[in-house]
Amino acid sequence: MRLLHTSDWHLGRSFHRENLIDAQAAFLDHLVDTVQTRRVDVVVVAGDLYDRALPPVDAVRLFDRALSRIRATGARAVLISGNHDSMARMSFATDLIDASGIHLRSSLDGVGTPVVIDDDHGPVAFYGIPYLEPEIARHHWDLPERGHPAAIGHAMDLVRADLAQRPGTRSVVLSHAFVTGGEPSDSERDIAVGGAAHVPASIYDGVDYVALGHLHGRQTITPSVRYSGSPLAYSFSEERHVKGCWLVDLDADGLVGAEFVAAPVPRPLARIRGRIEDLLTKPEWESHTGHWLQITLTDARRPAHPMDRLRERFPHTLLLEFAPEGATPENRPVAAPVADRGEHEVVADFVEWARGTPVTAEEAALVHAAVEQVRIQEGMR
């Protein structure tokens, strides 16, 4: 049996206000093409299907089309909800949807009850463990301990108990969790609530393959426990990630191996830094003109209209930061007390403190006009 392990689609997510729906659609085109050309039997999606509990309409439509297209190839799909998804909403009508060959597991009651799919070697049991909110799971299962290890440990006890009744059955677990040894990025939502957040890889012992979701970089925790990562970069910390899916093969005895299939890159991203004039004029930066960029300016004094100027050469600049050369918290000027000082002086001092240069005559006039307007409005009350 051949599986395609993917996760963390985050349909409906944007990237620093850039709409990613077209890039997400391109990834799903690639995924369906991979399913067809590589003869995938089952697509497993390990959570965070959407970016939020109430996804936008275009994201729902894209998800609907993706599932229909996967099924049209003849492949089955097994999916779980993640911490960004609504567990209750994602569990709607699952019994009816099961009949179509799409199996969505988003309920604590379904943990330990597998989707069983046969191949030439016999049955493979797919166990879905959706993201488990520790306190909800603790009360639902009356667990004596708090935290993710207790919740997922109990879920895996249910899996192993069921699997013990199925001798000779191969097994795949889908789980949305933070496994010890995994490396996070800046784009995952923190799940460190309700006790310990990390779970050991050994918690999944006893199954043939574990398809993990939550962390956005592809990672091999053990040969049989892997993260596929997100199909797109959702933070600049992922600039060096290679995105894609794991192509996993099972034979009669279990896991044979896994091959990573890289996904298309809609637009490369990078973090660059330097003085604004160097960035705007030096030829070495020309290769970045088509990237999504996070730019850190190191000018000693903050330049005027930096974003407008940078976007003339780098039209896809999304994030701008300032780190003046030589500036440290110890030598940064301290703002003067505001007592017994006019509003114009306070504003002018703040601008000079924040920017490193005094206000211009034009700026001083704007401040004066704004202060006078406020005084007039206060006097009319």
Secondary structure by P-SEA (a helix, b strand, c coil): cbbbbbcccccccccccccaaaaaaaaaaaaaaaaaaacccbbbbcccccccccccaaaaaaaaaaaaaaaaacbbbbbbbcccccccccccaaaaaaaacbbbbcccccccccccccccccbbbbbbbcccaaaaaaaaaccccccaaaaaaaaaaaaaaaaaacccccbbbbbbccccccccccccccccccccccccccccccccccccccccccccccccbbbccccccccccccccbbbbbbbbbccccccbbbbbbcccccccccccccccccccccccccccccccbbbbcccccccaaaaaaacccccccbbbbbcccccccccccccccccccaaaaaaaaaaaaccccccaaaaaaaaaaaaaaaaaaaac
